[in-house]
């Protein structure tokens, strides 16, 4: 009896104990791993000299993976072909680097992994781990650091390649087009760069937004920047600030084969500066042959229109430009459709008080009949207006006296507009409104400590699109008015050649881009506000 009671009591006690324990919690797997993988050892050891192996293994204390290896891992001096690096697409306890080609003699190599080494489970990164070795008796130990900025944009691009070319008897600036540099590094997602394990010598310092990641400059797609003076290592002036400004060069001019768009139109593309480009038809044409040429609003191309239509197997064009450029191009011809006239207003909604009203056309505007144009306000009262054909931008400018809180309607009856090839418009209506002047804000902006005028004062939106540009020739207050409530950016361009535009650089001719300064903070504009801002330029 006693034995049975004791056994039952023990069973109940154990059951309660297990139940109590279960209620207290469940297995969670422990705290989250927030530690990056730690380097343990390498074969051969890191910072080895007289290196003569064709393979390196670098061990860590946990399973690792390589993230964005092509962007993150930098080998200096560059190797061609690149070594095989693993694991890629998987995980392992070590990184293996297998060299495909023979290493240079008496050279210090640096393999910087950036932030590519992560633990396999949580993605914790071992930032900027570096493996260094020398094929000679000693490791080179000099270094160089600086920053990269964009010559025009407020924020620089990320992942900029910074390179040193050794300057010896065989060096020319043209090496950047077809030779890899002696040393390289990358800014990754920062503005800073640092080149380590460098040897004594004289170098050319450049930076590339290297789209192909081949460490060679391709002007058609890459940005470039450079330090004007040669760099001598070791650096004696440690206070020298190295800041390289990236810019996109204007390509050497080249015309592209004409493309027929319609019976009366060809598109002739080009690279480089086409402002002085001229086109002349060499093919035999009718006696009453006429042409119109307009620049495309978005692309580096010219629209070449002609009349009357005539048939031919092909048309031959002579292209000339400044610097004695001349070329003959052939465009194939086949009968197509005729261009139609399309008209669009430059205003879709509200017309600003300092904004110009215009009607844009897709074909060259030839004539306007204002008697076939009706312009009324919200009370259907006639609005007096004048028109002018802007042949450069191919648009009709409409001038009238703007009033507040009004609504306007423009009606173009058939044949109000005639284009170059004889097309006329159908009935078209355009509508727009104006707000109260108190719905807008004003910025009064003064730039001080300007060494040389003129300067260009540019108002940008938050995406750095230029809203307006004003030329300033002396220290004075510039007014930006009728600004919709928003945040604005102000950029100052040092217009060194006084041509009214920002000029980019030219690497081979050792021309740096014109300097720009950004007012430090965006300026918030509110309705019915006036803000006064002063910008003191620094050296």
Secondary structure, DSSP 8 states (H G I E B T S, - for coil): -HHHHHHHHHHHHHHHHHHHHHHH-----SS-------EEEEES-TTBSS---SEEEEEEEEEEEESSHHHH-EEES--SS--EEE-SSS-EEEEEEE--S---TT-EEEEE-TT-EEETTT--B-TT-EEEEESSSS---EEEEEEEEESSSSS--SS-EEEEEE-STT--TTHHHHS--SEEEE-TTSSEEEEEEE-SEEEEEEEEE-TT-SSS--TTT-EEEE-SS-EEES-S-TT---EEEEB------EE---EEEETTEEEEEEES--TT-EEEE-S---TT-EEEEEE-SSSSEEEEEEES----SEEEEEEEETTTEEEEEEEE----------EEES-SSB--TT--EEEEESS-EEEE-GGGEEEEETT--B---EEEEETTTTEEEEE----TT-EEEEEE-TTSEEETTS-B---EEEEEE---GGGEEEEEEEEE--SSS-EEEEEE-TT--EEEEEEE-SS-EEEEEEEESEEEEEEEEE-TT-SSS----BTTTTB----EEE-SS-EEE-TT-EEEEEEE---
